[in-house]
Amino acid sequence: MDSIDYYKETKWCEQCQGYVRFLMSVETSFCVQCGSKVRLFSKKDMEAFHLQIAENKSSPKKRGRRSRAS
Ligand SMILES: [Zn+2]
């Protein structure tokens, strides 16, 4: 097994505009630098993430069978 990644874990802080270390409480996590709530992804990354999923779902199978055209 590799070394534990725990200390590398970061979340997005809107206030600091960056990924930061955080303190975890029951429902929310807080930035260690400014004390704001942090989120798992920035909005941008979140959008990219969802886009990726959408693309994967809707991407046509290009290697599929050709439609039977006579
Ligand atoms: Zn912060």
N, CA, C, O and the ligand as a Tripos MOL2 file, in Angstrom:
@<TRIPOS>MOLECULE
protein
  281   279    71     0     0
PROTEIN
NO_CHARGES

@<TRIPOS>ATOM
      1 N           0.8200   -1.2100    0.0000 N.3       1 MET1
      2 CA          0.0000    0.0000    0.0000 C.3       1 MET1
      3 C           0.8570    1.2650    0.0000 C.2       1 MET1
      4 O           1.9580    1.2930    0.5500 O.2       1 MET1
      5 N           0.3340    2.2870   -0.6180 N.am      2 ASP2
      6 CA          1.0390    3.5660   -0.6290 C.3       2 ASP2
      7 C           0.8480    4.2930    0.6880 C.2       2 ASP2
      8 O           0.0610    3.8790    1.5390 O.2       2 ASP2
      9 N           1.5760    5.3750    0.8370 N.am      3 SER3
     10 CA          1.4190    6.1660    2.0510 C.3       3 SER3
     11 C           0.0250    6.7760    2.0990 C.2       3 SER3
     12 O          -0.6180    6.9690    1.0680 O.2       3 SER3
     13 N          -0.4150    7.0630    3.2650 N.am      4 ILE4
     14 CA         -1.7750    7.5630    3.4440 C.3       4 ILE4
     15 C          -1.9290    8.9640    2.8500 C.2       4 ILE4
     16 O          -1.0870    9.8400    3.0440 O.2       4 ILE4
     17 N          -3.0230    9.1430    2.1260 N.am      5 ASP5
     18 CA         -3.2520   10.4040    1.4400 C.3       5 ASP5
     19 C          -3.9900   11.4260    2.3030 C.2       5 ASP5
     20 O          -4.2650   12.5430    1.8650 O.2       5 ASP5
     21 N          -4.2950   11.0400    3.4910 N.am      6 TYR6
     22 CA         -5.1840   11.8370    4.3340 C.3       6 TYR6
     23 C          -4.7770   13.3020    4.4200 C.2       6 TYR6
     24 O          -5.6240   14.1910    4.3320 O.2       6 TYR6
     25 N          -3.5100   13.5500    4.5890 N.am      7 TYR7
     26 CA         -3.0720   14.9230    4.8260 C.3       7 TYR7
     27 C          -3.0430   15.7660    3.5560 C.2       7 TYR7
     28 O          -2.9220   16.9900    3.5970 O.2       7 TYR7
     29 N          -3.1550   15.0810    2.4450 N.am      8 LYS8
     30 CA         -3.1640   15.8330    1.1910 C.3       8 LYS8
     31 C          -4.5540   16.2850    0.8370 C.2       8 LYS8
     32 O          -4.7390   17.0820   -0.0830 O.2       8 LYS8
     33 N          -5.5300   15.7860    1.5570 N.am      9 GLU9
     34 CA         -6.9020   16.0650    1.1930 C.3       9 GLU9
     35 C          -7.2420   17.5410    1.3520 C.2       9 GLU9
     36 O          -6.9660   18.1510    2.3850 O.2       9 GLU9
     37 N          -7.8350   18.0890    0.3300 N.am     10 THR10
     38 CA         -8.2120   19.4940    0.3750 C.3      10 THR10
     39 C          -9.6150   19.6770   -0.1760 C.2      10 THR10
     40 O         -10.1470   18.8200   -0.8820 O.2      10 THR10
     41 N         -10.1870   20.7980    0.1600 N.am     11 LYS11
     42 CA        -11.4710   21.1670   -0.4110 C.3      11 LYS11
     43 C         -11.4020   22.5970   -0.8870 C.2      11 LYS11
     44 O         -10.4720   23.3410   -0.5760 O.2      11 LYS11
     45 N         -12.4170   22.9600   -1.6530 N.am     12 TRP12
     46 CA        -12.4340   24.2840   -2.2580 C.3      12 TRP12
     47 C         -12.9790   25.3150   -1.2820 C.2      12 TRP12
     48 O         -14.0530   25.1280   -0.7110 O.2      12 TRP12
     49 N         -12.2440   26.3990   -1.0900 N.am     13 CYS13
     50 CA        -12.7080   27.5090   -0.2770 C.3      13 CYS13
     51 C         -13.0020   28.7010   -1.1810 C.2      13 CYS13
     52 O         -12.1280   29.2220   -1.8720 O.2      13 CYS13
     53 N         -14.2520   29.1040   -1.1480 N.am     14 GLU14
     54 CA        -14.6840   30.2260   -1.9870 C.3      14 GLU14
     55 C         -13.9650   31.4990   -1.5620 C.2      14 GLU14
     56 O         -13.6250   32.3480   -2.3860 O.2      14 GLU14
     57 N         -13.7470   31.6080   -0.2760 N.am     15 GLN15
     58 CA        -13.1190   32.8080    0.2880 C.3      15 GLN15
     59 C         -11.6580   32.9280   -0.1320 C.2      15 GLN15
     60 O         -11.1980   34.0030   -0.5170 O.2      15 GLN15
     61 N         -10.9590   31.8470   -0.0560 N.am     16 CYS16
     62 CA         -9.5320   31.8630   -0.4070 C.3      16 CYS16
     63 C          -9.3230   31.6390   -1.8920 C.2      16 CYS16
     64 O          -8.2140   31.7940   -2.4040 O.2      16 CYS16
     65 N         -10.3960   31.2720   -2.5830 N.am     17 GLN17
     66 CA        -10.2980   30.9920   -4.0120 C.3      17 GLN17
     67 C          -9.2250   29.9430   -4.2980 C.2      17 GLN17
     68 O          -8.3890   30.1040   -5.1870 O.2      17 GLN17
     69 N          -9.2760   28.8910   -3.5370 N.am     18 GLY18
     70 CA         -8.3060   27.8420   -3.7700 C.3      18 GLY18
     71 C          -8.6570   26.6100   -2.9660 C.2      18 GLY18
     72 O          -9.5530   26.6400   -2.1230 O.2      18 GLY18
     73 N          -7.9570   25.5420   -3.2250 N.am     19 TYR19
     74 CA         -8.1470   24.3260   -2.4540 C.3      19 TYR19
     75 C          -7.3180   24.4090   -1.1880 C.2      19 TYR19
     76 O          -6.1230   24.7040   -1.2280 O.2      19 TYR19
     77 N          -7.9540   24.1510   -0.0860 N.am     20 VAL20
     78 CA         -7.3130   24.3530    1.2020 C.3      20 VAL20
     79 C          -7.4930   23.1260    2.0910 C.2      20 VAL20
     80 O          -8.3540   22.2800    1.8510 O.2      20 VAL20
     81 N          -6.6670   23.0590    3.1080 N.am     21 ARG21
     82 CA         -6.8890   22.0490    4.1520 C.3      21 ARG21
     83 C          -8.1240   22.4760    4.9230 C.2      21 ARG21
     84 O          -8.4650   23.6580    4.9580 O.2      21 ARG21
     85 N          -8.7800   21.5330    5.5270 N.am     22 PHE22
     86 CA        -10.0340   21.8830    6.1790 C.3      22 PHE22
     87 C         -10.2250   21.1200    7.4780 C.2      22 PHE22
     88 O          -9.6240   20.0720    7.7140 O.2      22 PHE22
     89 N         -11.0850   21.6890    8.3100 N.am     23 LEU23
     90 CA        -11.4990   21.0240    9.5330 C.3      23 LEU23
     91 C         -12.8610   20.4190    9.2850 C.2      23 LEU23
     92 O         -13.7560   21.0750    8.7520 O.2      23 LEU23
     93 N         -13.0130   19.1950    9.6610 N.am     24 MET24
     94 CA        -14.2640   18.5300    9.3880 C.3      24 MET24
     95 C         -15.1520   18.5430   10.6250 C.2      24 MET24
     96 O         -14.7210   18.1960   11.7250 O.2      24 MET24
     97 N         -16.4020   18.9500   10.4220 N.am     25 SER25
     98 CA        -17.3740   18.7810   11.4870 C.3      25 SER25
     99 C         -18.4550   17.8540   10.9530 C.2      25 SER25
    100 O         -18.3020   17.3000    9.8650 O.2      25 SER25
    101 N         -19.5190   17.6770   11.6760 N.am     26 VAL26
    102 CA        -20.4770   16.6440   11.3040 C.3      26 VAL26
    103 C         -21.0220   16.8250    9.8920 C.2      26 VAL26
    104 O         -21.0150   15.8900    9.0910 O.2      26 VAL26
    105 N         -21.4930   18.0250    9.5960 N.am     27 GLU27
    106 CA        -22.1280   18.2070    8.2930 C.3      27 GLU27
    107 C         -21.3250   19.0670    7.3340 C.2      27 GLU27
    108 O         -21.4540   18.9440    6.1160 O.2      27 GLU27
    109 N         -20.5080   19.9240    7.8850 N.am     28 THR28
    110 CA        -19.7570   20.8260    7.0240 C.3      28 THR28
    111 C         -18.2830   20.7580    7.3440 C.2      28 THR28
    112 O         -17.8690   20.2620    8.3910 O.2      28 THR28
    113 N         -17.5120   21.2660    6.4190 N.am     29 SER29
    114 CA        -16.0830   21.3890    6.6470 C.3      29 SER29
    115 C         -15.7110   22.8570    6.5760 C.2      29 SER29
    116 O         -16.3540   23.6350    5.8710 O.2      29 SER29
    117 N         -14.6940   23.2260    7.2900 N.am     30 PHE30
    118 CA        -14.2970   24.6240    7.3530 C.3      30 PHE30
    119 C         -12.8470   24.7860    6.9570 C.2      30 PHE30
    120 O         -11.9890   23.9680    7.2910 O.2      30 PHE30
    121 N         -12.5970   25.8590    6.2380 N.am     31 CYS31
    122 CA        -11.2540   26.2080    5.8210 C.3      31 CYS31
    123 C         -10.3690   26.4510    7.0460 C.2      31 CYS31
    124 O         -10.7840   27.1230    7.9890 O.2      31 CYS31
    125 N          -9.1750   25.9150    7.0300 N.am     32 VAL32
    126 CA         -8.2710   26.1330    8.1670 C.3      32 VAL32
    127 C          -7.6860   27.5380    8.1340 C.2      32 VAL32
    128 O          -7.1840   28.0340    9.1430 O.2      32 VAL32
    129 N          -7.7530   28.1700    6.9790 N.am     33 GLN33
    130 CA         -7.1420   29.4880    6.8610 C.3      33 GLN33
    131 C          -8.0870   30.6130    7.2350 C.2      33 GLN33
    132 O          -7.6920   31.5350    7.9480 O.2      33 GLN33
    133 N          -9.3340   30.5570    6.7660 N.am     34 CYS34
    134 CA        -10.2360   31.6740    7.0010 C.3      34 CYS34
    135 C         -11.4880   31.2690    7.7660 C.2      34 CYS34
    136 O         -12.2400   32.1350    8.2120 O.2      34 CYS34
    137 N         -11.7240   29.9850    7.9260 N.am     35 GLY35
    138 CA        -12.8640   29.5440    8.7180 C.3      35 GLY35
    139 C         -14.1690   29.4760    7.9430 C.2      35 GLY35
    140 O         -15.2130   29.1610    8.5130 O.2      35 GLY35
    141 N         -14.1200   29.7670    6.6590 N.am     36 SER36
    142 CA        -15.3310   29.6670    5.8480 C.3      36 SER36
    143 C         -15.6620   28.2120    5.5760 C.2      36 SER36
    144 O         -14.8230   27.3210    5.7090 O.2      36 SER36
    145 N         -16.9090   28.0020    5.1930 N.am     37 LYS37
    146 CA        -17.2830   26.6540    4.7840 C.3      37 LYS37
    147 C         -16.5940   26.3340    3.4730 C.2      37 LYS37
    148 O         -16.4520   27.1910    2.6010 O.2      37 LYS37
    149 N         -16.1730   25.0980    3.3480 N.am     38 VAL38
    150 CA        -15.5430   24.6870    2.1010 C.3      38 VAL38
    151 C         -16.4060   23.6510    1.4200 C.2      38 VAL38
    152 O         -17.2530   23.0160    2.0480 O.2      38 VAL38
    153 N         -16.1890   23.4900    0.1620 N.am     39 ARG39
    154 CA        -16.9310   22.4910   -0.5910 C.3      39 ARG39
    155 C         -15.9570   21.5740   -1.2980 C.2      39 ARG39
    156 O         -14.7640   21.8530   -1.4150 O.2      39 ARG39
    157 N         -16.5170   20.4610   -1.7690 N.am     40 LEU40
    158 CA        -15.6540   19.4370   -2.3590 C.3      40 LEU40
    159 C         -14.9900   19.9410   -3.6370 C.2      40 LEU40
    160 O         -13.8010   19.7130   -3.8590 O.2      40 LEU40
    161 N         -15.7590   20.6200   -4.4650 N.am     41 PHE41
    162 CA        -15.2220   21.1360   -5.7170 C.3      41 PHE41
    163 C         -15.5410   22.6140   -5.8390 C.2      41 PHE41
    164 O         -16.4760   23.1110   -5.2110 O.2      41 PHE41
    165 N         -14.7790   23.2950   -6.6280 N.am     42 SER42
    166 CA        -15.1570   24.6450   -7.0090 C.3      42 SER42
    167 C         -16.3050   24.5260   -7.9970 C.2      42 SER42
    168 O         -16.5260   23.4610   -8.5730 O.2      42 SER42
    169 N         -17.0320   25.6120   -8.1920 N.am     43 LYS43
    170 CA        -18.1420   25.5780   -9.1350 C.3      43 LYS43
    171 C         -17.6670   25.1270  -10.5040 C.2      43 LYS43
    172 O         -18.3110   24.3270  -11.1830 O.2      43 LYS43
    173 N         -16.5400   25.6580  -10.8800 N.am     44 LYS44
    174 CA        -15.9790   25.3410  -12.1900 C.3      44 LYS44
    175 C         -15.7150   23.8440  -12.3290 C.2      44 LYS44
    176 O         -16.0950   23.2100  -13.3140 O.2      44 LYS44
    177 N         -15.0610   23.3120  -11.3230 N.am     45 ASP45
    178 CA        -14.7350   21.8920  -11.3750 C.3      45 ASP45
    179 C         -15.9950   21.0490  -11.3330 C.2      45 ASP45
    180 O         -16.0820   19.9990  -11.9690 O.2      45 ASP45
    181 N         -16.9660   21.5260  -10.5730 N.am     46 MET46
    182 CA        -18.2170   20.8010  -10.4690 C.3      46 MET46
    183 C         -18.8940   20.7380  -11.8240 C.2      46 MET46
    184 O         -19.3850   19.6890  -12.2390 O.2      46 MET46
    185 N         -18.9170   21.8730  -12.5080 N.am     47 GLU47
    186 CA        -19.5240   21.9180  -13.8390 C.3      47 GLU47
    187 C         -18.7840   20.9940  -14.7900 C.2      47 GLU47
    188 O         -19.3970   20.2420  -15.5480 O.2      47 GLU47
    189 N         -17.4840   21.0580  -14.7410 N.am     48 ALA48
    190 CA        -16.6810   20.2120  -15.6180 C.3      48 ALA48
    191 C         -16.9780   18.7510  -15.3370 C.2      48 ALA48
    192 O         -17.0760   17.9270  -16.2470 O.2      48 ALA48
    193 N         -17.1160   18.4580  -14.0760 N.am     49 PHE49
    194 CA        -17.3990   17.0950  -13.6490 C.3      49 PHE49
    195 C         -18.7240   16.6140  -14.2310 C.2      49 PHE49
    196 O         -18.8160   15.5150  -14.7780 O.2      49 PHE49
    197 N         -19.7470   17.4560  -14.1030 N.am     50 HIS50
    198 CA        -21.0580   17.0800  -14.6110 C.3      50 HIS50
    199 C         -21.0590   16.9960  -16.1310 C.2      50 HIS50
    200 O         -21.7040   16.1290  -16.7210 O.2      50 HIS50
    201 N         -20.3300   17.9080  -16.7470 N.am     51 LEU51
    202 CA        -20.2370   17.8820  -18.2030 C.3      51 LEU51
    203 C         -19.6450   16.5730  -18.6760 C.2      51 LEU51
    204 O         -20.1000   15.9660  -19.6450 O.2      51 LEU51
    205 N         -18.6260   16.1630  -17.9680 N.am     52 GLN52
    206 CA        -17.9550   14.9310  -18.3360 C.3      52 GLN52
    207 C         -18.9060   13.7560  -18.2760 C.2      52 GLN52
    208 O         -18.9270   12.9090  -19.1690 O.2      52 GLN52
    209 N         -19.6900   13.7140  -17.2190 N.am     53 ILE53
    210 CA        -20.6560   12.6360  -17.0680 C.3      53 ILE53
    211 C         -21.6800   12.6890  -18.1880 C.2      53 ILE53
    212 O         -22.0190   11.6710  -18.7920 O.2      53 ILE53
    213 N         -22.1660   13.8950  -18.4520 N.am     54 ALA54
    214 CA        -23.1630   14.0620  -19.5020 C.3      54 ALA54
    215 C         -22.6040   13.6230  -20.8450 C.2      54 ALA54
    216 O         -23.2880   12.9780  -21.6400 O.2      54 ALA54
    217 N         -21.3710   13.9790  -21.0800 N.am     55 GLU55
    218 CA        -20.7620   13.6140  -22.3420 C.3      55 GLU55
    219 C         -20.6240   12.1010  -22.4680 C.2      55 GLU55
    220 O         -20.8900   11.5230  -23.5220 O.2      55 GLU55
    221 N         -20.2120   11.4870  -21.3990 N.am     56 ASN56
    222 CA        -20.0550   10.0410  -21.4280 C.3      56 ASN56
    223 C         -21.3750    9.3510  -21.7090 C.2      56 ASN56
    224 O         -21.4340    8.3460  -22.4180 O.2      56 ASN56
    225 N         -22.4340    9.9090  -21.1380 N.am     57 LYS57
    226 CA        -23.7370    9.2810  -21.3010 C.3      57 LYS57
    227 C         -24.2510    9.4460  -22.7200 C.2      57 LYS57
    228 O         -24.8160    8.5240  -23.3080 O.2      57 LYS57
    229 N         -24.0440   10.6460  -23.2580 N.am     58 SER58
    230 CA        -24.6860   10.9530  -24.5300 C.3      58 SER58
    231 C         -23.7960   10.6620  -25.7340 C.2      58 SER58
    232 O         -24.2410   10.7240  -26.8800 O.2      58 SER58
    233 N         -22.5380   10.3440  -25.4560 N.am     59 SER59
    234 CA        -21.6560   10.1280  -26.6010 C.3      59 SER59
    235 C         -22.1060    8.9050  -27.3860 C.2      59 SER59
    236 O         -22.2830    7.8200  -26.8320 O.2      59 SER59
    237 N         -22.2810    9.0950  -28.6380 N.am     60 PRO60
    238 CA        -22.7440    7.9790  -29.4750 C.3      60 PRO60
    239 C         -21.6500    6.9310  -29.6150 C.2      60 PRO60
    240 O         -20.4630    7.2570  -29.6200 O.2      60 PRO60
    241 N         -22.0460    5.7090  -29.7240 N.am     61 LYS61
    242 CA        -21.0560    4.6540  -29.9100 C.3      61 LYS61
    243 C         -20.6380    4.6380  -31.3660 C.2      61 LYS61
    244 O         -21.3560    4.1600  -32.2440 O.2      61 LYS61
    245 N         -19.4740    5.1680  -31.5850 N.am     62 LYS62
    246 CA        -19.0640    5.3130  -32.9750 C.3      62 LYS62
    247 C         -18.6650    3.9840  -33.5890 C.2      62 LYS62
    248 O         -18.6850    3.8090  -34.8070 O.2      62 LYS62
    249 N         -18.3020    3.0520  -32.7190 N.am     63 ARG63
    250 CA        -17.8470    1.7730  -33.2670 C.3      63 ARG63
    251 C         -18.9770    0.7670  -33.3520 C.2      63 ARG63
    252 O         -18.7610   -0.4140  -33.6220 O.2      63 ARG63
    253 N         -20.1690    1.2470  -33.1190 N.am     64 GLY64
    254 CA        -21.3070    0.3360  -33.1460 C.3      64 GLY64
    255 C         -21.6270   -0.1000  -34.5780 C.2      64 GLY64
    256 O         -20.9910    0.3310  -35.5390 O.2      64 GLY64
    257 N         -22.6280   -0.9620  -34.6850 N.am     65 ARG65
    258 CA        -23.0090   -1.4480  -35.9960 C.3      65 ARG65
    259 C         -23.5570   -0.3020  -36.8430 C.2      65 ARG65
    260 O         -24.1610    0.6380  -36.3250 O.2      65 ARG65
    261 N         -23.3480   -0.3920  -38.0810 N.am     66 ARG66
    262 CA        -23.9580    0.5960  -38.9690 C.3      66 ARG66
    263 C         -25.4370    0.3080  -39.0970 C.2      66 ARG66
    264 O         -25.8680   -0.8450  -39.0750 O.2      66 ARG66
    265 N         -26.1850    1.3420  -39.2290 N.am     67 SER67
    266 CA        -27.6200    1.1150  -39.4240 C.3      67 SER67
    267 C         -27.8170    0.4790  -40.7940 C.2      67 SER67
    268 O         -27.1170    0.7950  -41.7560 O.2      67 SER67
    269 N         -28.7690   -0.4080  -40.8520 N.am     68 ARG68
    270 CA        -28.9760   -1.1220  -42.1060 C.3      68 ARG68
    271 C         -29.6560   -0.2280  -43.1280 C.2      68 ARG68
    272 O         -30.8780   -0.0780  -43.1360 O.2      68 ARG68
    273 N         -28.8530    0.3500  -43.9740 N.am     69 ALA69
    274 CA        -29.4490    1.1530  -45.0350 C.3      69 ALA69
    275 C         -29.3890    0.3480  -46.3120 C.2      69 ALA69
    276 O         -28.3530   -0.2330  -46.6370 O.2      69 ALA69
    277 N         -30.4750    0.3090  -47.0260 N.am     70 SER70
    278 CA        -30.4830   -0.4940  -48.2340 C.3      70 SER70
    279 C         -30.1180    0.3090  -49.4670 C.2      70 SER70
    280 O         -30.0830   -0.2360  -50.5700 O.2      70 SER70
    281 ZN        -10.5330   29.9300    3.2320 Zn       71 ZN71
@<TRIPOS>BOND
     1     1     2 1
     2     2     3 1
     3     3     4 2
     4     3     5 am
     5     5     6 1
     6     6     7 1
     7     7     8 2
     8     7     9 am
     9     9    10 1
    10    10    11 1
    11    11    12 2
    12    11    13 am
    13    13    14 1
    14    14    15 1
    15    15    16 2
    16    15    17 am
    17    17    18 1
    18    18    19 1
    19    19    20 2
    20    19    21 am
    21    21    22 1
    22    22    23 1
    23    23    24 2
    24    23    25 am
    25    25    26 1
    26    26    27 1
    27    27    28 2
    28    27    29 am
    29    29    30 1
    30    30    31 1
    31    31    32 2
    32    31    33 am
    33    33    34 1
    34    34    35 1
    35    35    36 2
    36    35    37 am
    37    37    38 1
    38    38    39 1
    39    39    40 2
    40    39    41 am
    41    41    42 1
    42    42    43 1
    43    43    44 2
    44    43    45 am
    45    45    46 1
    46    46    47 1
    47    47    48 2
    48    47    49 am
    49    49    50 1
    50    50    51 1
    51    51    52 2
    52    51    53 am
    53    53    54 1
    54    54    55 1
    55    55    56 2
    56    55    57 am
    57    57    58 1
    58    58    59 1
    59    59    60 2
    60    59    61 am
    61    61    62 1
    62    62    63 1
    63    63    64 2
    64    63    65 am
    65    65    66 1
    66    66    67 1
    67    67    68 2
    68    67    69 am
    69    69    70 1
    70    70    71 1
    71    71    72 2
    72    71    73 am
    73    73    74 1
    74    74    75 1
    75    75    76 2
    76    75    77 am
    77    77    78 1
    78    78    79 1
    79    79    80 2
    80    79    81 am
    81    81    82 1
    82    82    83 1
    83    83    84 2
    84    83    85 am
    85    85    86 1
    86    86    87 1
    87    87    88 2
    88    87    89 am
    89    89    90 1
    90    90    91 1
    91    91    92 2
    92    91    93 am
    93    93    94 1
    94    94    95 1
    95    95    96 2
    96    95    97 am
    97    97    98 1
    98    98    99 1
    99    99   100 2
   100    99   101 am
   101   101   102 1
   102   102   103 1
   103   103   104 2
   104   103   105 am
   105   105   106 1
   106   106   107 1
   107   107   108 2
   108   107   109 am
   109   109   110 1
   110   110   111 1
   111   111   112 2
   112   111   113 am
   113   113   114 1
   114   114   115 1
   115   115   116 2
   116   115   117 am
   117   117   118 1
   118   118   119 1
   119   119   120 2
   120   119   121 am
   121   121   122 1
   122   122   123 1
   123   123   124 2
   124   123   125 am
   125   125   126 1
   126   126   127 1
   127   127   128 2
   128   127   129 am
   129   129   130 1
   130   130   131 1
   131   131   132 2
   132   131   133 am
   133   133   134 1
   134   134   135 1
   135   135   136 2
   136   135   137 am
   137   137   138 1
   138   138   139 1
   139   139   140 2
   140   139   141 am
   141   141   142 1
   142   142   143 1
   143   143   144 2
   144   143   145 am
   145   145   146 1
   146   146   147 1
   147   147   148 2
   148   147   149 am
   149   149   150 1
   150   150   151 1
   151   151   152 2
   152   151   153 am
   153   153   154 1
   154   154   155 1
   155   155   156 2
   156   155   157 am
   157   157   158 1
   158   158   159 1
   159   159   160 2
   160   159   161 am
   161   161   162 1
   162   162   163 1
   163   163   164 2
   164   163   165 am
   165   165   166 1
   166   166   167 1
   167   167   168 2
   168   167   169 am
   169   169   170 1
   170   170   171 1
   171   171   172 2
   172   171   173 am
   173   173   174 1
   174   174   175 1
   175   175   176 2
   176   175   177 am
   177   177   178 1
   178   178   179 1
   179   179   180 2
   180   179   181 am
   181   181   182 1
   182   182   183 1
   183   183   184 2
   184   183   185 am
   185   185   186 1
   186   186   187 1
   187   187   188 2
   188   187   189 am
   189   189   190 1
   190   190   191 1
   191   191   192 2
   192   191   193 am
   193   193   194 1
   194   194   195 1
   195   195   196 2
   196   195   197 am
   197   197   198 1
   198   198   199 1
   199   199   200 2
   200   199   201 am
   201   201   202 1
   202   202   203 1
   203   203   204 2
   204   203   205 am
   205   205   206 1
   206   206   207 1
   207   207   208 2
   208   207   209 am
   209   209   210 1
   210   210   211 1
   211   211   212 2
   212   211   213 am
   213   213   214 1
   214   214   215 1
   215   215   216 2
   216   215   217 am
   217   217   218 1
   218   218   219 1
   219   219   220 2
   220   219   221 am
   221   221   222 1
   222   222   223 1
   223   223   224 2
   224   223   225 am
   225   225   226 1
   226   226   227 1
   227   227   228 2
   228   227   229 am
   229   229   230 1
   230   230   231 1
   231   231   232 2
   232   231   233 am
   233   233   234 1
   234   234   235 1
   235   235   236 2
   236   235   237 am
   237   237   238 1
   238   238   239 1
   239   239   240 2
   240   239   241 am
   241   241   242 1
   242   242   243 1
   243   243   244 2
   244   243   245 am
   245   245   246 1
   246   246   247 1
   247   247   248 2
   248   247   249 am
   249   249   250 1
   250   250   251 1
   251   251   252 2
   252   251   253 am
   253   253   254 1
   254   254   255 1
   255   255   256 2
   256   255   257 am
   257   257   258 1
   258   258   259 1
   259   259   260 2
   260   259   261 am
   261   261   262 1
   262   262   263 1
   263   263   264 2
   264   263   265 am
   265   265   266 1
   266   266   267 1
   267   267   268 2
   268   267   269 am
   269   269   270 1
   270   270   271 1
   271   271   272 2
   272   271   273 am
   273   273   274 1
   274   274   275 1
   275   275   276 2
   276   275   277 am
   277   277   278 1
   278   278   279 1
   279   279   280 2
@<TRIPOS>SUBSTRUCTURE
     1 MET1         2 RESIDUE 1 A MET
     2 ASP2         6 RESIDUE 1 A ASP
     3 SER3        10 RESIDUE 1 A SER
     4 ILE4        14 RESIDUE 1 A ILE
     5 ASP5        18 RESIDUE 1 A ASP
     6 TYR6        22 RESIDUE 1 A TYR
     7 TYR7        26 RESIDUE 1 A TYR
     8 LYS8        30 RESIDUE 1 A LYS
     9 GLU9        34 RESIDUE 1 A GLU
    10 THR10       38 RESIDUE 1 A THR
    11 LYS11       42 RESIDUE 1 A LYS
    12 TRP12       46 RESIDUE 1 A TRP
    13 CYS13       50 RESIDUE 1 A CYS
    14 GLU14       54 RESIDUE 1 A GLU
    15 GLN15       58 RESIDUE 1 A GLN
    16 CYS16       62 RESIDUE 1 A CYS
    17 GLN17       66 RESIDUE 1 A GLN
    18 GLY18       70 RESIDUE 1 A GLY
    19 TYR19       74 RESIDUE 1 A TYR
    20 VAL20       78 RESIDUE 1 A VAL
    21 ARG21       82 RESIDUE 1 A ARG
    22 PHE22       86 RESIDUE 1 A PHE
    23 LEU23       90 RESIDUE 1 A LEU
    24 MET24       94 RESIDUE 1 A MET
    25 SER25       98 RESIDUE 1 A SER
    26 VAL26      102 RESIDUE 1 A VAL
    27 GLU27      106 RESIDUE 1 A GLU
    28 THR28      110 RESIDUE 1 A THR
    29 SER29      114 RESIDUE 1 A SER
    30 PHE30      118 RESIDUE 1 A PHE
    31 CYS31      122 RESIDUE 1 A CYS
    32 VAL32      126 RESIDUE 1 A VAL
    33 GLN33      130 RESIDUE 1 A GLN
    34 CYS34      134 RESIDUE 1 A CYS
    35 GLY35      138 RESIDUE 1 A GLY
    36 SER36      142 RESIDUE 1 A SER
    37 LYS37      146 RESIDUE 1 A LYS
    38 VAL38      150 RESIDUE 1 A VAL
    39 ARG39      154 RESIDUE 1 A ARG
    40 LEU40      158 RESIDUE 1 A LEU
    41 PHE41      162 RESIDUE 1 A PHE
    42 SER42      166 RESIDUE 1 A SER
    43 LYS43      170 RESIDUE 1 A LYS
    44 LYS44      174 RESIDUE 1 A LYS
    45 ASP45      178 RESIDUE 1 A ASP
    46 MET46      182 RESIDUE 1 A MET
    47 GLU47      186 RESIDUE 1 A GLU
    48 ALA48      190 RESIDUE 1 A ALA
    49 PHE49      194 RESIDUE 1 A PHE
    50 HIS50      198 RESIDUE 1 A HIS
    51 LEU51      202 RESIDUE 1 A LEU
    52 GLN52      206 RESIDUE 1 A GLN
    53 ILE53      210 RESIDUE 1 A ILE
    54 ALA54      214 RESIDUE 1 A ALA
    55 GLU55      218 RESIDUE 1 A GLU
    56 ASN56      222 RESIDUE 1 A ASN
    57 LYS57      226 RESIDUE 1 A LYS
    58 SER58      230 RESIDUE 1 A SER
    59 SER59      234 RESIDUE 1 A SER
    60 PRO60      238 RESIDUE 1 A PRO
    61 LYS61      242 RESIDUE 1 A LYS
    62 LYS62      246 RESIDUE 1 A LYS
    63 ARG63      250 RESIDUE 1 A ARG
    64 GLY64      254 RESIDUE 1 A GLY
    65 ARG65      258 RESIDUE 1 A ARG
    66 ARG66      262 RESIDUE 1 A ARG
    67 SER67      266 RESIDUE 1 A SER
    68 ARG68      270 RESIDUE 1 A ARG
    69 ALA69      274 RESIDUE 1 A ALA
    70 SER70      278 RESIDUE 1 A SER
    71 ZN71       281 GROUP 0 **** ****
